[in-house]
Amino acid sequence: MTLATFLDILFFISLFKVKLTKSKLVTASVLIGILKLCFGLILKPPFYIIPDILTSVLVLHFMLKLSYEKSVLAETINLLIMVSIKGILVKIISLVTPNYMIISEILIAAIKGLMILGIRFKEIHIILGEHLQNDHKTLIYILSTLGIVLAISAEMQTSQYLLSIISLILYAYVLVIVSERIELAEAQTLKIDSLEMYNKTLLNLYEKLKSFRHDFANFALALDGYAKVGNIDGVKRLSKTALDHCNEVNRIGVLSPEIIDNPAVFTTLTNKFYHAQEQGITMNIEILDTLSDQESNSYEVCRILGILLDNAIEAAKITEEKLINVRFIKDVKQNRKLIVIENSYNNKTVDVSKIFEKGYTSKDGDEESHGIGLWNIKSILMKNEDLNLYTTADELFRQQLEIY
């Protein structure tokens, strides 16, 4: 039973491209295997299917920190495939030998292993976000419920058995296709949000360039006037003003989907950039790495990025410098990506060892309303072993998100 459960979870993480440590994989397999064995002894087939699925879903959600939707969908697809394979093998082998159950279980395990290898070799993956739109969640629950009912009825079917098996296989195929459509729809929604933010960036950039062009003639005349009378201080002031304007245009110019080639990161970063701009904060952004290969954990990365930038804006807006630096870097030596956020801050005595404690805050006021953001980041980091955050406080407050 534990081997079958181990293969089931391996099938799940292969199909949905989930990163899982060996220790968690083994622990979840043993726990689910034991619980399924208990249900199998207490309940008669096929009624043990429902508690089996509920057990697996709860373990996948609470122990492996996966969404209910993804867990339910994975268990339903796996159930449909396994009931189909088992039904076919039992019918064929029972005609040859009375020990058909043992032989069937061995063949099922072998077929499941081949399916896992095929999924990994052909790179057949369903990449669903951990947080879907409500209509997509509802669709997954409805289709999964129908699939479970169909599997139970097929197990109870005595006549037209072949037709029931074919129905299960077709329904499993339909679930995979629907999952791909949901994945595509989620990606399209994200791209639309990204394009809306890009349109805002282009309009902003156009207005800045238009203003610069309008002022350039006056700037040239003033510069010529200062130069003719030898007023070096005036030339320096005008040059600094023009340079600041150019730097502002360049900062906005970075906000492009072609440069920030991840729609989720682009939308998050652009939103925070304009929020910082409204607070009079200068946000410098450097993109020194591609972000297109971060799809598997984009949601978690964006949650952390959003929280860190919100905190940086809150801290920087009350400082004299009003400065935030954001850099996306690739660390080739350690095979990791870095998102570095630096901001000006006033409280130079902040204790970086305590900032992740729930309720801890360096701001005056109600502790219940502060300190939640970084505590939430700690919970995300505990669920994702390929993410790490390193914090230092020096001239600037520095948060370094490490993505492995």
C-alpha positions in Angstrom: 0.0 0.0 0.0 2.8 2.4 0.8 4.6 1.7 -2.5 1.3 2.4 -4.4 0.9 5.6 -2.4 4.5 6.6 -3.1 3.9 6.1 -6.8 0.7 8.1 -6.6 2.4 11.1 -5.0 5.3 10.7 -7.5 2.8 10.8 -10.3 1.3 13.9 -8.8 4.5 15.9 -8.4 5.6 14.8 -11.9 2.3 15.8 -13.6 2.0 19.1 -11.7 5.7 19.8 -11.6 5.8 20.2 -7.8 9.1 20.5 -6.0 9.3 18.1 -3.0 12.1 16.9 -0.8 12.7 13.2 -0.5 11.9 13.3 3.3 8.5 14.9 2.7 7.8 12.5 -0.1 8.5 9.4 2.0 6.7 10.8 5.1 3.6 11.7 3.1 3.6 8.3 1.4 3.8 6.4 4.7 1.1 8.5 6.3 -1.3 8.3 3.4 -0.5 4.6 2.9 -1.3 3.7 6.5 -4.6 5.7 6.5 -5.7 4.1 3.3 -4.9 0.6 4.6 -7.1 1.4 7.7 -10.0 2.6 5.5 -9.6 -0.5 3.3 -10.0 -2.8 6.3 -13.0 -0.9 7.7 -14.9 -0.1 4.5 -15.9 -2.3 1.6 -15.1 -1.4 -2.0 -15.8 1.0 -3.6 -16.9 3.1 -0.6 -13.3 3.5 0.8 -12.6 5.7 -2.3 -14.1 8.9 -0.7 -12.2 8.7 2.6 -9.1 7.8 0.6 -9.3 10.9 -1.5 -10.2 13.2 1.5 -7.2 11.8 3.4 -4.8 12.4 0.5 -6.1 15.9 -0.2 -5.7 16.9 3.5 -2.2 15.5 3.7 -1.2 17.2 0.4 -2.6 20.5 1.7 -1.5 20.6 5.3 1.7 18.6 5.1 3.0 19.5 1.7 1.4 23.0 1.6 -0.4 22.5 -1.7 -3.7 24.2 -2.7 -7.0 22.2 -2.2 -7.8 22.7 -5.9 -4.6 21.2 -7.2 -4.7 18.3 -4.6 -8.4 17.4 -5.5 -7.7 17.6 -9.3 -4.6 15.5 -9.0 -6.3 12.8 -6.8 -9.3 12.7 -9.2 -7.1 12.3 -12.3 -5.1 9.6 -10.6 -8.2 7.8 -9.4 -9.7 7.7 -12.9 -6.5 6.3 -14.4 -6.0 3.7 -11.7 -9.6 2.4 -11.7 -9.4 2.1 -15.5 -6.0 0.3 -15.5 -7.1 -2.0 -12.6 -10.4 -2.8 -14.2 -8.8 -3.8 -17.5 -6.0 -5.9 -15.9 -8.3 -7.7 -13.4 -10.7 -8.7 -16.2 -7.8 -10.1 -18.4 -5.7 -11.7 -15.7 -8.7 -13.3 -13.9 -9.3 -15.4 -17.0 -5.7 -16.8 -16.8 -4.9 -17.3 -13.0 -6.8 -17.2 -9.7 -4.0 -15.1 -8.2 -5.0 -12.2 -10.4 -5.1 -9.6 -7.6 -1.4 -9.9 -6.7 -0.3 -9.9 -10.3 -2.6 -7.0 -11.1 -1.1 -4.9 -8.3 2.4 -5.6 -9.5 1.5 -4.7 -13.1 -0.4 -1.6 -11.9 2.8 -0.4 -10.1 4.9 -1.1 -13.2 2.5 0.8 -15.4 2.3 3.7 -13.0 6.2 3.8 -13.0 6.2 3.9 -16.8 3.6 6.7 -16.8 5.8 8.8 -14.4 8.9 8.2 -16.6 6.8 9.2 -19.7 5.5 12.4 -18.0 9.1 13.4 -17.1 10.7 12.4 -20.4 8.0 14.1 -22.5 7.7 17.0 -20.1 3.9 16.7 -19.9 3.0 19.1 -17.1 0.0 20.9 -15.7 1.2 24.2 -14.2 -1.6 25.5 -12.1 -1.1 28.5 -9.7 -1.7 27.9 -6.0 -4.4 30.7 -6.1 -6.9 30.5 -8.9 -9.8 32.7 -9.8 -13.1 31.7 -8.1 -14.8 30.4 -11.2 -11.9 28.2 -12.1 -11.9 26.8 -8.5 -15.6 26.0 -8.8 -15.1 24.3 -12.2 -12.3 22.1 -10.8 -14.5 21.1 -7.8 -17.5 20.3 -9.9 -15.6 18.3 -12.5 -13.6 16.4 -9.8 -16.8 15.5 -7.9 -18.3 14.1 -11.1 -15.1 12.2 -11.8 -15.2 10.6 -8.4 -18.8 9.6 -8.8 -18.0 8.1 -12.2 -15.1 6.1 -10.7 -17.3 4.8 -7.9 -20.1 3.8 -10.3 -17.5 2.0 -12.5 -16.3 0.0 -9.6 -19.8 -1.1 -8.8 -20.7 -1.8 -12.4 -21.3 -5.4 -13.2 -22.6 -5.0 -16.8 -21.2 -2.9 -19.6 -17.9 -2.9 -17.8 -15.9 -2.0 -20.8 -18.1 1.0 -21.5 -17.5 2.2 -18.0 -13.7 1.9 -18.3 -13.7 3.8 -21.6 -15.8 6.5 -20.0 -13.2 6.9 -17.1 -10.3 7.1 -19.6 -12.1 9.8 -21.6 -13.1 11.7 -18.5 -9.5 11.7 -17.3 -8.4 13.1 -20.7 -11.1 15.8 -20.4 -9.9 16.8 -16.9 -6.3 17.2 -18.3 -7.6 19.3 -21.2 -9.7 21.5 -18.9 -6.7 21.9 -16.6 -4.7 23.1 -19.5 -7.4 25.5 -20.5 -7.6 26.9 -17.0 -3.9 27.3 -17.0 -4.1 29.2 -20.3 -6.9 31.4 -19.1 -5.0 32.3 -15.9 -2.0 33.2 -18.0 -4.1 35.3 -20.3 -5.6 37.2 -17.3 -2.1 37.9 -16.0 -1.0 39.1 -19.4 -4.0 41.5 -19.7 -3.1 42.9 -16.2 0.5 43.2 -17.4 -0.5 45.0 -20.6 -2.7 47.4 -18.7 0.2 48.3 -16.5 2.5 48.6 -19.5 0.0 51.0 -21.2 0.1 53.1 -18.0 3.9 53.1 -18.2 3.9 54.1 -21.9 1.5 57.0 -21.2 3.6 58.1 -18.3 6.8 57.9 -20.3 5.2 59.8 -23.2 4.2 62.6 -20.8 7.7 62.8 -19.4 9.3 62.9 -22.9 6.7 65.5 -24.0 7.5 67.7 -21.0 11.3 67.2 -21.5 10.9 68.2 -25.2 8.8 71.3 -24.3 11.4 72.4 -21.7 14.5 71.6 -23.8 14.5 74.8 -25.8 14.3 76.9 -22.6 17.0 74.7 -21.0 19.3 75.3 -24.0 18.8 79.0 -23.9 19.4 79.2 -20.2 22.5 77.0 -20.5 23.8 79.2 -23.2 23.2 82.3 -21.1 25.1 80.9 -18.1 27.9 79.8 -20.4 28.3 83.2 -22.0 28.7 85.0 -18.6 30.9 82.1 -17.2 28.4 81.2 -14.4 29.6 77.7 -13.7 27.3 77.2 -10.7 24.3 78.0 -13.0 25.5 75.5 -15.6 26.0 72.8 -12.9 22.4 73.4 -11.5 20.9 73.2 -15.0 22.9 70.1 -15.8 21.8 68.4 -12.6 18.2 69.2 -13.3 18.4 67.8 -16.9 20.3 64.7 -15.6 17.6 64.1 -12.9 14.9 64.4 -15.6 16.8 61.9 -17.8 17.3 59.5 -14.9 13.5 59.6 -14.2 12.7 58.8 -17.8 15.2 55.9 -17.7 13.7 54.5 -14.5 10.3 54.4 -16.1 11.7 52.9 -19.3 12.8 49.8 -17.4 9.1 49.0 -16.7 8.7 47.0 -19.9 7.4 43.4 -20.4 10.4 42.8 -22.7 12.8 43.7 -19.9 10.8 42.3 -17.0 9.9 39.1 -18.9 7.5 37.6 -16.2 3.9 39.0 -16.3 3.3 38.4 -12.5 6.6 40.1 -11.5 6.1 42.9 -14.0 2.6 43.7 -12.7 3.7 43.6 -9.0 6.8 45.7 -9.6 5.0 48.2 -11.8 2.2 48.7 -9.2 4.7 49.2 -6.4 6.8 51.6 -8.6 3.9 53.9 -9.1 2.8 53.7 -5.5 6.4 54.7 -4.5 6.3 57.5 -7.0 3.1 58.9 -5.4 4.9 59.0 -2.1 7.7 61.0 -3.6 10.1 58.0 -3.4 12.8 57.4 -6.0 12.8 53.7 -7.0 15.8 52.5 -9.1 15.3 49.2 -10.8 18.0 47.1 -12.4 17.2 43.9 -14.3 20.4 41.9 -14.7 18.7 38.5 -15.2 15.8 36.9 -17.1 12.7 36.2 -15.1 10.8 34.1 -17.6 11.8 30.7 -16.0 10.2 31.6 -12.7 6.7 30.4 -13.6 6.6 27.5 -11.2 6.8 29.7 -8.0 5.8 33.1 -9.4 3.0 33.5 -7.0 5.2 32.9 -3.9 7.9 35.2 -5.3 5.4 38.0 -6.1 3.8 37.7 -2.6 7.3 38.1 -1.0 8.2 40.9 -3.5 5.0 42.8 -2.8 5.4 42.6 1.0 9.1 43.6 0.9 8.4 46.5 -1.4 5.4 47.7 0.8 7.7 47.6 3.8 10.4 49.5 1.9 8.0 52.2 0.8 6.7 52.6 4.3 10.2 53.0 5.7 11.6 55.2 2.9 8.7 57.7 2.7 9.6 59.1 6.1 13.3 59.5 5.4 15.1 62.4 3.9 16.6 60.4 1.1 13.3 58.6 0.0 15.2 56.0 -1.9 14.6 52.3 -2.9 16.9 50.2 -5.0 15.6 47.0 -6.6 18.0 44.6 -8.4 17.4 41.2 -10.1 20.6 39.3 -10.3 21.8 35.8 -11.4 24.4 34.2 -9.2 26.0 31.8 -11.6 28.5 30.4 -9.0 25.8 29.2 -6.6 23.2 28.6 -9.4 20.6 30.9 -7.9 18.7 34.1 -8.6 18.7 37.1 -6.3 16.1 39.8 -5.8 17.8 42.5 -3.8 15.7 45.4 -2.3 17.4 48.2 -0.5 15.7 51.2 1.1 16.6 54.2 3.2 15.3 54.0 6.8 15.4 56.0 10.0 15.4 53.4 12.8 19.1 52.3 12.8 18.6 50.2 15.9 16.1 47.8 14.3 16.8 44.2 15.4 16.9 42.1 12.2 16.8 38.9 14.2 13.3 39.7 15.5 11.6 41.2 12.4 10.1 37.9 11.3 8.3 37.4 14.7 4.5 37.9 14.5 3.5 41.3 15.9 7.1 42.7 15.9 7.4 46.1 14.4 9.8 49.0 14.5 6.9 51.5 14.1 5.0 53.1 16.9 1.3 52.1 17.2 -0.8 49.0 17.6 1.3 45.9 17.3 -1.7 43.9 16.0 -1.7 46.0 12.8 2.0 45.7 12.2 4.6 43.0 11.8 2.2 40.7 9.9 3.9 41.1 6.5 7.3 39.6 7.4 5.7 37.0 9.5 3.7 35.9 6.4 7.0 35.8 4.4 8.4 33.4 7.1 5.4 31.1 6.5 6.0 31.2 2.7 9.7 30.4 3.2 8.8 27.4 5.4 6.7 26.0 2.6 9.2 26.6 -0.2 12.7 25.1 0.4 14.0 26.7 -2.8 13.4 30.2 -1.4 15.5 32.0 1.2 15.7 35.5 2.6 18.8 37.2 4.0 18.4 40.6 5.9 21.0 43.2 6.8 20.8 46.7 8.1 23.6 49.1 7.3 23.6 52.4 5.4 20.5 51.0 3.7 18.1 48.4 4.9 18.7 45.3 2.7 16.5 42.3 1.9 18.0 39.6 -0.4 15.5 37.0 -1.7 17.4 33.9 -2.9 15.7 31.6 -5.4 17.3 28.2 -6.0 
